[in-house]
Amino acid sequence: QVQLAESGGGLVQAGGSLTLSCAASRSIFRLNVMCWYRQAPGKQRELVACITPLGSTNYADSMRGRFTISRDADENTMSLQMNSLKPEDTAVYYCNKYRAAANWGQGTQVTVSS
């Protein structure tokens, strides 16, 4: 079973930027739609952005224009560049396959202060 590890979170002021990284234990990006998700305290996990094996991307409405998803299939890594961060972006961010039901990593905490 592939293992996923997220990193790059931290504390940032509103308007700031962060880049999150996702590393997979084996090659999965070439065959799967991969996504970033996030879960804020007391809320359900939500989809942030996805990227297909061919590199097409899609974003949740509230992230479009501020976040950029990318991946390096050769390196088994995926990134999420987050700009113009808002306090409501505060959450634990995860990477996983599209519509994943299991195999969640530990996530990485992003905290945006106002």
C-alpha positions in Angstrom: 0.0 0.0 0.0 1.4 3.4 -1.0 2.3 5.7 1.9 1.8 9.4 1.6 3.6 12.1 3.6 2.6 15.7 3.6 4.9 18.5 4.7 5.4 22.2 4.5 2.7 23.5 6.7 3.2 26.2 9.3 2.0 29.5 10.7 1.6 32.4 8.3 -0.1 35.8 8.4 -3.1 36.5 6.2 -2.0 37.4 2.7 1.1 35.2 3.0 2.1 32.1 1.1 3.1 28.5 1.8 4.0 25.6 -0.4 3.0 22.1 0.7 4.6 19.0 -0.5 3.4 15.4 -0.8 5.7 12.5 -1.2 4.6 9.0 -2.2 6.4 5.8 -1.3 6.0 4.5 -4.9 4.9 5.7 -8.3 1.2 6.6 -8.2 1.0 9.9 -9.9 1.2 8.6 -13.5 -1.9 6.5 -13.1 -4.1 8.3 -10.7 -5.9 11.6 -10.3 -4.2 13.0 -7.2 -5.7 15.7 -4.9 -5.1 17.9 -2.0 -7.8 17.9 0.7 -8.1 19.9 3.9 -10.0 19.5 7.2 -10.7 22.4 9.4 -11.6 21.9 13.1 -15.1 20.7 13.5 -15.7 20.4 9.7 -15.7 17.6 7.2 -12.7 17.0 5.0 -13.0 19.0 1.7 -11.4 18.8 -1.7 -9.0 21.6 -2.5 -7.4 20.8 -5.8 -6.7 17.8 -8.1 -4.3 17.0 -10.9 -4.7 14.3 -13.5 -1.9 12.0 -14.9 -1.8 14.3 -18.0 -1.4 17.4 -15.8 -4.9 18.9 -16.0 -5.9 20.6 -12.9 -9.1 21.6 -11.1 -9.7 23.6 -8.0 -12.5 24.2 -5.5 -14.0 27.6 -6.2 -12.7 29.3 -3.1 -9.1 28.3 -4.0 -9.1 29.0 -7.7 -6.7 31.7 -8.5 -4.9 31.5 -5.2 -3.7 27.9 -5.1 -1.6 26.0 -7.7 -1.3 22.3 -7.7 1.6 20.6 -9.5 3.4 17.2 -9.5 6.6 15.6 -10.5 5.7 12.1 -11.5 9.4 11.1 -11.8 10.0 12.1 -8.2 6.7 10.8 -6.9 5.9 14.2 -5.4 3.1 16.7 -5.6 3.0 20.3 -4.4 0.4 22.9 -3.5 1.5 26.5 -3.8 -0.9 28.6 -1.7 -0.9 32.4 -2.1 -3.1 35.1 -0.6 -3.9 32.9 2.4 -6.9 33.7 4.5 -7.7 32.7 8.1 -10.4 30.4 6.7 -7.7 28.4 5.0 -6.6 27.2 8.4 -6.8 23.4 8.4 -4.9 20.2 8.2 -4.0 19.5 4.6 -3.8 16.0 3.1 -2.9 14.5 -0.2 -4.5 11.4 -1.6 -6.1 9.9 -4.6 -9.3 11.4 -5.9 -12.3 10.0 -3.9 -10.0 8.2 -1.6 -11.7 6.4 1.3 -8.6 5.3 3.1 -4.8 5.4 3.3 -4.7 9.0 4.7 -1.4 10.4 5.9 -0.8 12.5 8.9 -1.4 15.7 7.1 0.3 19.0 7.6 -1.1 21.8 9.7 -1.6 25.2 8.1 -2.5 28.1 10.4 -3.3 31.5 9.0 -3.5 34.3 11.5 -5.5 37.5 10.9 
